[in-house]
Each structure stands twice: as C-alpha cells, then as structure tokens.
C-alpha cells in the first residue's frame, strides 16, 4: 500500500507527464482527508503551480472547476499559478487564469509581478495579454526596477515596443516613468541594456523618440558607455559613442573606460579602446593614481596585464585609426 507521501509524489509526477487518469486517481486518494490546496511537493509548490509551469490546462481546469483549488494560492516564494505560467511562457494557462479572475498584479518575493516574469522571456503574446488585462508596467520591485528595465536586460525589442504601445493613459509623464525610471541605485533601462550587451535594445532606446540621455549616471557615476565596457561588447560601445556618449567621463572612483576594462580583464575591449579611441595606457585614475596595468594586477586579471604591457611598450602602441 502506498503511503500518502508516495501518493502525493506520484500525483505531481503524473502532472508533469500529463497523465490525467493517474493524476485524478492520486488526487482522489490524497484528498480523502485533506484539502487540495494543502498538497505540496518537495519545493512547496501546489498542484496548480506545477500544472501552470508545465502547461497542463486540462489538469489545471479540473483542479479549479472540480476541486475548488484557489487560483491565488501562493508557494513558498509567494508566487501564484499566474506567476508560474507567465515565467514559463504558458499562454493558454495565462489566458485561462485571467478569465477566472486571477490577479494580474500579484506580487511574489522581491516584489515581482507576473508581467515582470513574462518580460524575462521572448514570448510577446504573454506580455500582451497581461497588459491588455491590466498588468501595470510601471510597478517597481524592491530594487526599483519596472518591467521596462527587465525587458531591456533581456534585449527583446518586440517586448519593449509592446510595453510602450500598450501603456494605459500614455501621458508624457507616464511614458517617462516607464522608459526613464531610475532603479534604487539610479540605473536607467539604457544602463541595463548596455551592461548586458543588448545592442538591439540599446539601438531601440537611442533611436526612439524618448528623452533617453546617453550619458545618464547612476549612483556610482557609471554611464551606459562604462556599462558597455563591462559587457565586453565593443559594438555596443561604438553605438553609444555614435549617439554622443562621452568617452572621457570618469566614475565616482575616478576610473575611465580603460580602467574599467582592465578591472574586469577584457583584453578585447582594452585593444579596442586604445586602437580606436586613443586611450592612454599609462593614464592615471583620478583619485587613486593607478594606471590600467596596476588595476589589472590588483584584480589578478593577468591576460589584461599582458595585453596592457604589450600596448605600453614602444613597439606595441598601435597607430590611431
């Protein structure tokens, strides 16, 4: 005879495998002396959460309509089934849960909404249906990010366009709150896109009719151009320069772009900065009086040290383009 724990395990396995008959049998056995909302797997997910993750619409419908499972049930991360469906791009599940009245602005741990989770993926249809049913793209999580920050990080231009085109009551003020909102450390969506080397998103932000400032600084004095250095994307760096980014700016610790490239050990970026933009290999930081080589040594970025040593030698300094 199977114990109740084994029955529960089998029930969750049958959801994953989309074995409805086995699921129904296990569920009937498990709910003889318990409520369906109390049945959890080892990750503290309910049957609804697992059905939502895996796109099992018939099972999810049975749980809601026949067993009165709560569509607002939360797991240990405070995620609802709608959070799960949005994160796993399960459009049919999202659609069904919304029809049943699920809260499209429910908040999980760290203040993430289903829309935010949908914006981590590339399924614009999930983002669109959430927006059409009242999901708030201006809502900010505990770090001060809104959905536009998240979509900028992922680099999906179609989702960025959706967030703009489907913004409710698109006044200038609300549009600015969406596109130029600062996180708690002062970072804009352009910073986020540049840091992640999302050149298409950077291009969209710079070319659109927004009030995006190419040299906006965060709380550490970091510009999107400096962030593009950390991404390792020289193409993103060049694009920002084309739109007027100032290559001479320093962050709050006095580092320029070359110092940052040395700090993170990106030899390809170091070469690009010296060859194309004539950065001085032996230039000192503004506050610490350190060269790029000394910074690379301090951070144990030995490939960068070697590159900088070659460039600083008389033979290694290339002609400027």
Buried (B, 14 or more C-beta within 10 A) or exposed (E): EEEEEEBBBBBBBBBBEBBBEBBBBBBEBBBEEEEBBEBBBEEEBBBBBBBBBBBBBEBBBBBBEEBEBBBEBBBEBBBBBBBBBBBBBBBEBBBBBBEBEBBBBBBBEEBBBBBBBBBBBBBBEBBBBBBEBEBBBBBBBEEBBBBBBBBBBBBBBBBBBBBBEBBEEEEEEBBEBBBBBBBEEBBBBBBBBBBBBBBBBBBBBBEEEBEBEBBBBBEEBBBBBBBBBBBBBBBBBBBBBEBEBEBEBBBEBBBBBBBBBBBBBBBEBBBBBBBBBEBBBEEBBBEBEBBBBBBBBEBEBEEBBEBBEBBBEEEEBEEEE
